[in-house]
């Protein structure tokens, strides 16, 4: 991926997936927008995926006037691990690190767990819906391929069957994240997501980070209810826009 000082970069992954020159940028402002658009013109970008703070309505409205279309809103919840006591984990869900020979079984769970997921790819009527489905499974595969040696890619197992997975990462010396996860729909409502939260918090504490962050779609009310019960607080959010250069 190539980049410039405004943080906009060419996305090789999206070009490979959709067959078009695609750029991405996070943190768009009114001041940076013109240089981002100039970069796209110079690089012959067909699709720009751009995020601005959900608190920056001036930028969001400026982007709308320039032909950007809103595709989704991501909200980020944070828990201060130094100040909040982690609730007792009474879950009986069995977790373990994923093994090297379990990629395909994990991917099959990803296929089912992300089926019908409505993120910014699916919201764009110009993108092939089958390729949009593939995007999230591919994300899980890439996380599997780049997993560390510190048990950061975990699976949940019931009766010897992989029913869910979760991936943890360190964003900075002070921050950890549960950044990707999927639960097979046959096993919804069994407390697996809550159990993964316990697992993620324990993992972050083992890395001596001070806080854990989790993002979700703003319309994912069920997850947000769980996060608030755990003591997570919303700290930031982004509007995701797409702009097509026809």
C-alpha positions as CSV (number, residue, x, y, z in Angstrom):
1,X,0.0,0.0,0.0
2,X,1.3,3.4,-0.9
3,X,0.5,6.5,1.2
4,X,0.9,10.3,1.5
5,X,1.0,12.7,4.4
6,X,-2.8,13.1,4.5
7,X,-3.1,9.4,5.5
8,X,-4.9,8.5,2.3
9,X,-3.5,5.3,0.7
10,X,-4.2,3.0,-2.2
11,X,-5.9,-0.2,-1.0
12,X,-4.3,-3.2,-2.7
13,X,-6.8,-5.5,-0.9
14,X,-9.8,-3.7,-2.3
15,X,-8.3,-3.5,-5.8
16,X,-7.7,-7.2,-5.7
17,X,-11.2,-7.9,-4.4
18,X,-13.3,-5.6,-6.6
19,X,-11.0,-5.1,-9.6
20,X,-10.9,-1.3,-9.3
21,X,-8.4,1.3,-8.1
22,X,-9.5,2.0,-4.5
23,X,-8.2,4.4,-1.9
24,X,-8.9,4.6,1.8
25,X,-8.5,7.3,4.4
26,X,-9.5,7.8,8.1
27,X,-9.8,11.1,9.8
28,X,-11.0,13.3,7.0
29,X,-11.3,17.0,7.8
30,X,-12.5,20.0,5.9
31,X,-8.9,21.1,5.6
32,X,-7.6,17.7,4.3
33,X,-10.4,17.0,1.9
34,X,-9.0,18.8,-1.1
35,X,-5.6,17.1,-0.9
36,X,-7.3,13.7,-0.5
37,X,-9.3,14.3,-3.7
38,X,-6.3,15.5,-5.5
39,X,-4.5,12.3,-4.6
40,X,-7.4,10.3,-5.9
41,X,-7.3,12.2,-9.2
42,X,-3.6,11.7,-9.6
43,X,-3.8,8.0,-8.8
44,X,-6.9,7.5,-11.0
45,X,-8.9,6.2,-8.1
46,X,-12.4,4.9,-8.9
47,X,-13.6,4.4,-5.4
48,X,-12.6,6.3,-2.2
49,X,-13.6,4.8,1.2
50,X,-13.3,7.7,3.6
51,X,-14.1,8.1,7.3
52,X,-14.6,11.2,9.3
53,X,-15.3,11.7,13.0
54,X,-19.0,11.3,13.8
55,X,-18.6,14.5,15.9
56,X,-17.4,16.5,12.9
57,X,-20.7,17.3,11.2
58,X,-19.1,20.2,9.2
59,X,-16.8,17.7,7.4
60,X,-19.6,15.2,6.9
61,X,-21.8,17.7,5.3
62,X,-19.0,19.0,3.2
63,X,-18.3,15.5,1.9
64,X,-22.0,15.0,1.2
65,X,-22.1,18.2,-0.9
66,X,-19.1,16.8,-2.8
67,X,-20.8,13.6,-3.8
68,X,-19.9,11.3,-1.0
69,X,-22.6,8.8,0.2
70,X,-22.9,7.7,3.8
71,X,-22.5,3.9,4.1
72,X,-22.2,3.1,7.8
73,X,-21.3,4.5,11.2
74,X,-18.8,2.8,13.5
75,X,-18.8,3.4,17.2
76,X,-16.0,2.6,19.6
77,X,-16.4,1.6,23.2
78,X,-13.6,1.7,25.7
79,X,-13.1,0.1,29.1
80,X,-10.5,1.4,31.6
81,X,-9.0,-1.9,32.9
82,X,-7.3,0.0,35.7
83,X,-10.5,1.5,37.1
84,X,-13.2,-1.0,36.2
85,X,-13.2,-4.3,38.0
86,X,-13.8,-7.2,35.6
87,X,-16.9,-9.1,36.5
88,X,-16.6,-12.8,37.6
89,X,-16.5,-15.1,34.6
90,X,-19.1,-17.8,35.1
91,X,-19.1,-19.0,31.5
92,X,-18.7,-22.6,30.7
93,X,-17.7,-21.9,27.1
94,X,-14.4,-23.6,26.3
95,X,-11.8,-21.4,24.6
96,X,-8.4,-22.3,23.2
97,X,-6.0,-21.0,20.6
98,X,-6.8,-22.0,17.0
99,X,-4.6,-24.6,15.5
100,X,-2.8,-24.4,12.2
101,X,-5.0,-27.1,10.6
102,X,-8.3,-25.3,11.5
103,X,-8.3,-22.4,9.0
104,X,-11.1,-24.0,6.8
105,X,-13.3,-24.8,9.8
106,X,-12.9,-21.3,11.1
107,X,-13.6,-19.8,7.7
108,X,-16.8,-21.8,7.4
109,X,-17.9,-20.2,10.7
110,X,-17.0,-16.8,9.3
111,X,-19.1,-17.4,6.2
112,X,-22.2,-18.1,8.3
113,X,-21.5,-15.5,11.0
114,X,-21.1,-12.7,8.4
115,X,-23.9,-13.8,6.1
116,X,-26.3,-10.8,5.9
117,X,-23.9,-8.5,7.7
118,X,-24.6,-5.0,6.5
119,X,-21.4,-3.0,6.6
120,X,-20.2,-0.3,4.3
121,X,-19.4,-2.7,1.4
122,X,-22.9,-4.1,1.3
123,X,-24.5,-0.7,1.6
124,X,-22.9,0.4,-1.7
125,X,-25.2,-0.7,-4.5
126,X,-22.4,-0.5,-7.0
127,X,-20.4,-3.3,-5.4
128,X,-21.0,-7.0,-6.2
129,X,-22.8,-8.4,-3.1
130,X,-21.0,-11.8,-3.4
131,X,-17.6,-10.1,-3.4
132,X,-18.8,-8.1,-0.4
133,X,-19.6,-11.3,1.5
134,X,-16.1,-12.6,0.6
135,X,-14.5,-9.4,2.1
136,X,-15.3,-10.3,5.7
137,X,-14.3,-14.0,5.3
138,X,-11.1,-12.8,3.7
139,X,-10.5,-10.5,6.7
140,X,-10.8,-13.5,9.0
141,X,-8.4,-15.5,6.8
142,X,-5.8,-12.7,6.8
143,X,-6.1,-12.4,10.6
144,X,-5.5,-16.2,10.9
145,X,-2.4,-16.0,8.6
146,X,-0.9,-13.1,10.6
147,X,-1.8,-14.4,14.1
148,X,0.9,-14.1,16.7
149,X,2.4,-16.7,19.0
150,X,0.7,-15.2,22.1
151,X,-2.7,-16.9,21.7
152,X,-4.3,-13.8,20.2
153,X,-6.6,-15.9,17.8
154,X,-9.0,-17.8,20.0
155,X,-11.8,-20.2,19.1
156,X,-14.9,-21.3,21.1
157,X,-15.6,-25.0,21.0
158,X,-18.8,-26.9,21.8
159,X,-18.8,-30.7,21.6
160,X,-15.6,-30.6,19.6
161,X,-17.0,-28.2,17.0
162,X,-15.7,-24.7,16.4
163,X,-18.7,-22.4,16.9
164,X,-17.0,-18.9,17.2
165,X,-13.7,-17.1,16.9
166,X,-12.2,-13.9,18.3
167,X,-9.0,-12.1,17.5
168,X,-7.2,-9.8,19.9
169,X,-4.5,-7.3,19.2
170,X,-2.3,-4.6,20.8
171,X,-2.9,-1.1,19.3
172,X,-0.4,0.7,21.6
173,X,1.4,0.1,24.9
174,X,-1.7,1.3,26.6
175,X,-4.5,-0.2,24.5
176,X,-5.7,-3.6,23.4
177,X,-8.6,-4.5,21.2
178,X,-11.1,-7.3,20.4
179,X,-11.1,-6.3,16.7
180,X,-12.6,-9.2,14.9
181,X,-15.0,-12.0,15.9
182,X,-17.7,-14.2,14.6
183,X,-20.3,-16.6,16.1
184,X,-22.1,-19.2,14.1
185,X,-25.8,-18.2,14.1
186,X,-26.9,-21.6,15.4
187,X,-25.2,-20.7,18.7
188,X,-26.5,-17.2,19.2
189,X,-28.0,-16.5,22.6
190,X,-25.7,-18.9,24.5
191,X,-23.5,-16.2,26.1
192,X,-20.5,-16.7,23.7
193,X,-20.0,-13.0,23.0
194,X,-20.0,-12.2,26.7
195,X,-17.5,-15.0,27.3
196,X,-15.3,-13.6,24.5
197,X,-15.3,-10.2,26.3
198,X,-14.0,-11.9,29.5
199,X,-11.3,-13.7,27.4
200,X,-10.3,-10.4,25.7
201,X,-10.1,-8.5,28.9
202,X,-8.0,-11.2,30.5
203,X,-5.7,-11.3,27.5
204,X,-5.3,-7.5,27.6
205,X,-4.5,-7.6,31.3
206,X,-1.8,-10.2,30.6
207,X,-0.2,-7.7,28.2
208,X,-0.3,-5.0,30.9
209,X,-2.4,-2.6,28.8
210,X,-4.6,0.0,30.5
211,X,-7.7,-0.2,28.4
212,X,-9.6,-2.3,25.9
213,X,-11.5,-1.0,22.9
214,X,-14.2,-2.6,20.8
215,X,-15.9,-1.2,17.7
216,X,-19.3,-2.1,16.3
217,X,-22.0,-0.8,13.9
218,X,-24.2,1.9,15.4
219,X,-27.2,-0.2,14.6
220,X,-25.9,-3.3,16.4
221,X,-27.9,-2.6,19.5
222,X,-27.5,-6.1,21.0
223,X,-23.7,-5.8,21.3
224,X,-23.9,-2.3,22.6
225,X,-26.2,-3.4,25.4
226,X,-23.7,-6.0,26.4
227,X,-20.8,-3.6,26.3
228,X,-22.6,-1.0,28.5
229,X,-23.4,-3.7,31.0
230,X,-19.7,-4.5,31.3
231,X,-19.0,-0.8,31.9
232,X,-17.7,0.1,28.5
233,X,-18.3,3.7,27.5
234,X,-18.5,5.2,24.0
235,X,-15.5,7.2,23.2
236,X,-15.5,7.9,19.4
237,X,-17.1,7.0,16.2
238,X,-16.7,7.4,12.4
239,X,-19.0,7.9,9.5
240,X,-17.9,5.8,6.5
241,X,-18.5,7.4,3.2
242,X,-17.9,6.1,-0.4
243,X,-17.2,8.4,-3.3
244,X,-17.1,7.1,-6.9
245,X,-15.1,8.9,-9.5
246,X,-17.0,8.0,-12.7
